[in-house]
């Protein structure tokens, strides 16, 4: 599986509600840093993944806000505007 496919799979797991843990977000962050550092996907996700703390309130991001960022990143990946392989 290439990096784009791996990241899409992780994003889809989160968006489906199957797993919205800090662990899955950490995996998303790792793939993003390893393979998409110079891309729109990194720009979209860098702040969100660092601030994701479900249930903690401000100034952290909750599940809904994280999902919005992941949907935007997913669109960038699918549109082939945000990634490298």
Secondary structure, 3 states (H helix, E strand, C coil): CCHHHHHHHHHHHHHHCCCCCHHHHHHHHHHHHHHCCCCHHHHHHHHHHHHECCCCCCCCECHHHHHHHHHHHHHHHHCCCCCCC
